[in-house]
Amino acid sequence: MLFNSLSFIVFLIIVLALYYSKLFNWTGKKRMLLFASYVFYGLWNPPLVILLWISTGVDWITGKKLATEKNQRKRKLWLLLSMCVNLGFLGFFKYRDFLLDNFTTVVNTYGYGYQSQPMDIILPMGISFYTFQTMSYTIDMYLKRTERAKTFLDFALYVTFFPQLVAGPIVRAGDLITQFYEEKKATVNQFIWGLFLLTLGLFQKVVMADTLLSDTVDKVYSSGEILNFWDAWMGTLAFSGQIFFDFAGYSTCAIGIALMLGIILPDNFKYPYASLGFSDLWKRWHITLSSWLRDYLYIPLGGNRHGVVRMYSALMLTMLLGGLWHGAAWTFIVWGGLHGTYLILERLQRHYIPFKITAWNGMFLAFTTFTCVNITWVFFRAKEFKTAWNMIGSMFYLNPEGAKILGSFDILKVGIIIGLLFICHWFMRNTSVEAVSKKTHPWALGAVWAAMFFLIAIAQGSGEQFIYFQF
């Protein structure tokens, strides 16, 4: 079920009506939310709910054992069970064909003539997100950084809570399970602000990402031609806007829906295109994933505690695996490798050529970071390396005679949208949602809400799924 569909609006109204009715006590409301979450997920492909049940059951039992078991060897075995089940599902459904294709390629270089049989495996929606979320629970239980969930119902709802189930934010157990222990009810201000955030997220997705930018991106990246400088850059800039509005739109919807229920989810984006370098970028883009990679991968690999070589190796491996998490393709690995390279170069620069960031050079640094980010987006969006290399060549003006496929209107439209996006991020980079809500007059918020609602209603979007659903 898509947030940007009429069926979801009906679904949400029913859930809210039941949630705020007097038909259930708090336990009954949690059961209703759990059932609603299974319906929300199961409408895509009902049998795939079984994976959620298995993951929930295994990690609940694992957490229970880790909370009581004193023998360290047995505790490791229980943690290993959880990781094998979760990573096993992820590996089979997401990476099986990728690994098999690469194995086939390597074997056939030695003349074996091996042919693999594709299985046409359906990728379960959100498996990368809920796998990381449940793994964080068992790892934190093993490290004694969190308490065991009080009841199975609380834990099951933590795993499947429908607003953030499919594409995050990836929430830690200590931040969400504990909210289920006592009855939650949104205040009038929370409910209104949640409705505003839901509308804002749908506006970002339906109007900005799907209606204004997606056609330009598809036209450029599916052309099959070597393009000129301007078309290559406009197509890539359009994708940078599309993926931000699409993914930030989903997170904003999720946060807004949860807030309407009186439940707080963490921010996942904080004006990332105004980042002052790549370390800053990963504190602003997909914040819950970057913090997960830091806490459960980078730091266990050694972090910055064991010398420069170990630190840079851990940093690069973390970003390579972060790229692979996004998709089972070498283009995503290259995308992660570029981010790893940028982060290493940035740390080297800070060590050997430090400089103070001022108001004068800050915007230039943000613009440079944004430009470098767009180079990485080419590998994220391109389906194959041939397309990516052709795009990079055109963006660096190596194909001056490239084809022109975009009209003047497309170029002007993308230039205005991305220019305004960058400027807005720059001037709002140090603000928060709470600060904006306090400083903005209710009538102004109402007018903005009405304008967004009107534009959503007349937009030409046809209910496209969110980009991150494929991850």
Order of alpha helices (4+ residues) and beta strands (2+ residues): alpha-alpha-alpha-alpha-alpha-alpha-alpha-alpha-alpha-alpha-alpha-alpha-alpha-alpha-alpha-alpha-alpha-alpha-alpha-alpha
